[in-house]
Amino acid sequence: MRAMIAIPLFCLALNAAAACPVQHPRVQPEIPDAASASSKEMRLAQKEAEQYLLQGKTYLECGYMNRRQYNQLVSKLETFAEEFNEQLLEFQSRTQMVADIDRMQALPVSGLSAR
């Protein structure tokens, strides 16, 4: 009798889990070091970060977790996003400084007289 009840409940549980379009995001993408990363590396990292965060958001919306698990995942996603954004801002600042230096070297100097 118990088996007759347990089997349909197990099937319902599997069916409910199959309704979520994504799996729990377990592995965070690597965040490159802004001090040495190339533009190509940062673009790739940004795409991976966006996919990771989207997967996490979609999984949160599935509602399969208890409150503690939900809050842990939210905290993990927020921390990752903050760390990535810090590196991205540092990278943008570094590349902007390089662009400013290149622009200054390309500008013609006029109105200066040597004495």
Residue pairs with C-beta under 8 A, 6 or more apart in sequence:
16 64
17 64
19 62
20 58
20 59
20 62
20 64
21 58
21 62
22 55
22 58
22 59
22 62
23 55
23 59
24 59
24 73
25 52
25 55
25 56
25 59
25 73
25 77
28 52
28 76
28 80
29 45
29 48
29 49
29 51
29 52
30 45
30 48
31 45
31 49
31 80
31 83
31 84
31 87
32 41
32 42
32 45
32 87
32 91
33 87
34 42
34 87
34 88
34 89
34 90
34 91
34 94
35 90
35 94
37 45
37 87
37 91
39 95
42 88
42 91
45 84
46 84
46 88
49 80
49 81
49 84
52 80
53 77
53 80
53 81
56 73
56 76
56 77
57 77
59 73
60 70
60 73
60 74
65 73
